[in-house]
Structures are given as C-alpha cells and as structure tokens.
Amino acid sequence: MILSKISIGLFLLRVTVKKIHKWIIYAAMGLTVLCGLIFFFVTLLQCSPIHFFWDKSIENGTCISVDVIIGLTFLYSAISVISDFTFAILPFFLIWGLNMSFKSRVMLIPILGMACM
C-alpha cells in the first residue's frame, strides 16, 4: 500500500509546477511512509520473543497492550485517508492553473484524479 501511494506521489511530482504543491505531496508521502513503517515494526515486534505471539506456552514471553495496537491502527487509518484524499483532490489544483482550454482541463482532472481509486 505504501509503495502504491509513493508511486502516485512521484507521478504527481512530475506534473507539479508550484512549490506549495510539491511540499504537500512530499508531506503526504512522508507521513504515509513514516506511519506505515511504525505500524509495521510495532505490529511485528509487539511480543518478546516474537514467536510468543503464536506460542503462548512460553513462560517468559510478554506482549504490549492491545490498546496500543488499536490506537496505532486508528492513527495509520487516519493518515492513510488524509493522504488518499490529498492525492485525489490535488490534481484539480494542479490542472486548473494550466494554460489549456477549459474542455481539456475538465477531461484531464479525472485522469489524474484516479489516485482516489
């Protein structure tokens, strides 16, 4: 999922002219990667030793609280939704300022807006 958002962000960076749009894309990509990596590693390393997650018969094993995992899931979901909407709405602002005919701009916005799919 992270790689697909990075791919869409890199594509949008190729057609972006304004500096503010580039910063928005970089911020959305950075938040997605950061939150995704944190979620991945906390989920992977939530139990010590790691195989205690599957084998509860180990005597010295511990896991972090389920509330932490649930909180991280909500955080990752919120960041993911924000970056999805950013990548879906930003093409409108990228295309609207171009020196093209109105018809061409209207036809190009949905093509670049495929990020919401």
C-alpha positions as CSV (number, residue, x, y, z in Angstrom):
1,M,0.0,0.0,0.0
2,I,2.8,2.4,0.9
3,L,4.5,1.7,-2.4
4,S,1.4,2.5,-4.5
5,K,1.0,5.8,-2.7
6,I,4.6,6.7,-3.2
7,S,4.2,5.8,-6.9
8,I,1.2,8.1,-7.2
9,G,3.1,10.9,-5.3
10,L,6.1,10.6,-7.6
11,F,3.8,10.8,-10.7
12,L,2.1,13.9,-9.3
13,L,5.6,15.4,-8.6
14,R,6.4,15.1,-12.3
15,V,3.4,17.3,-13.3
16,T,3.6,19.8,-10.4
17,V,4.9,23.3,-11.0
18,K,4.2,25.2,-7.8
19,K,6.4,24.8,-4.8
20,I,3.5,24.5,-2.3
21,H,2.0,21.6,-4.2
22,K,5.4,19.8,-4.1
23,W,5.6,20.4,-0.3
24,I,2.1,19.0,0.1
25,I,3.0,15.8,-1.9
26,Y,6.2,15.3,0.0
27,A,4.4,15.7,3.3
28,A,1.7,13.2,2.3
29,M,4.3,10.7,1.1
30,G,6.5,11.2,4.2
31,L,3.6,10.8,6.6
32,T,2.5,7.6,4.8
33,V,5.9,6.1,4.9
34,L,6.6,7.1,8.5
35,C,3.3,5.9,9.8
36,G,3.4,2.7,7.8
37,L,6.9,1.8,9.0
38,I,6.0,2.5,12.6
39,F,2.8,0.4,12.3
40,F,4.7,-2.4,10.6
41,F,7.5,-2.6,13.2
42,V,5.2,-2.3,16.2
43,T,3.0,-5.0,14.9
44,L,5.9,-7.2,14.1
45,L,7.7,-6.7,17.4
46,Q,4.7,-6.5,19.7
47,C,5.7,-9.6,21.5
48,S,9.0,-10.5,23.1
49,P,10.2,-13.0,22.0
50,I,8.5,-12.7,18.6
51,H,7.2,-16.3,18.5
52,F,5.4,-15.8,21.8
53,F,2.6,-14.3,19.6
54,W,1.9,-17.8,18.2
55,D,3.1,-19.9,21.1
56,K,1.6,-18.7,24.4
57,S,3.1,-21.7,26.2
58,I,6.5,-19.9,26.5
59,E,6.9,-18.8,30.2
60,N,8.9,-15.6,29.8
61,G,7.0,-14.0,26.9
62,T,5.2,-10.7,27.1
63,C,3.2,-8.6,24.6
64,I,2.3,-5.0,24.5
65,S,-1.2,-3.9,25.3
66,V,-3.9,-4.4,22.7
67,D,-4.9,-0.8,23.2
68,V,-1.6,0.4,21.7
69,I,-2.2,-1.7,18.6
70,I,-5.7,-0.4,18.3
71,G,-4.5,3.2,18.7
72,L,-1.8,2.7,16.0
73,T,-4.4,1.2,13.7
74,F,-6.6,4.2,14.0
75,L,-3.7,6.5,13.5
76,Y,-2.5,4.7,10.4
77,S,-6.0,4.6,9.0
78,A,-6.4,8.4,9.6
79,I,-3.1,9.2,7.9
80,S,-3.9,6.9,5.0
81,V,-7.3,8.5,4.5
82,I,-5.7,12.0,4.6
83,S,-3.1,11.1,2.1
84,D,-5.6,9.4,-0.2
85,F,-7.8,12.5,-0.2
86,T,-4.7,14.7,-0.8
87,F,-3.7,12.7,-3.8
88,A,-7.3,12.6,-5.1
89,I,-8.0,16.3,-4.8
90,L,-4.6,17.8,-5.6
91,P,-4.9,17.1,-9.4
92,F,-7.8,19.6,-9.6
93,F,-5.5,22.3,-8.3
94,L,-2.6,21.2,-10.5
95,I,-4.6,21.3,-13.7
96,W,-6.8,24.3,-13.1
97,G,-3.9,26.8,-13.4
98,L,-2.6,25.4,-16.7
99,N,-2.8,27.3,-19.9
100,M,-5.2,24.9,-21.7
101,S,-8.7,25.1,-23.0
102,F,-11.5,24.5,-20.4
103,K,-12.6,21.3,-22.1
104,S,-9.0,19.8,-21.9
105,R,-8.7,20.7,-18.3
106,V,-12.0,19.2,-17.4
107,M,-11.1,16.0,-19.2
108,L,-7.6,15.8,-17.6
109,I,-8.7,16.2,-14.0
110,P,-10.5,12.8,-13.7
111,I,-7.5,11.0,-15.3
112,L,-5.1,12.5,-12.7
113,G,-7.7,12.0,-10.0
114,M,-7.5,8.2,-10.4
115,A,-5.5,8.2,-7.2
116,C,-8.7,8.0,-5.2
117,M,-9.4,4.6,-6.7
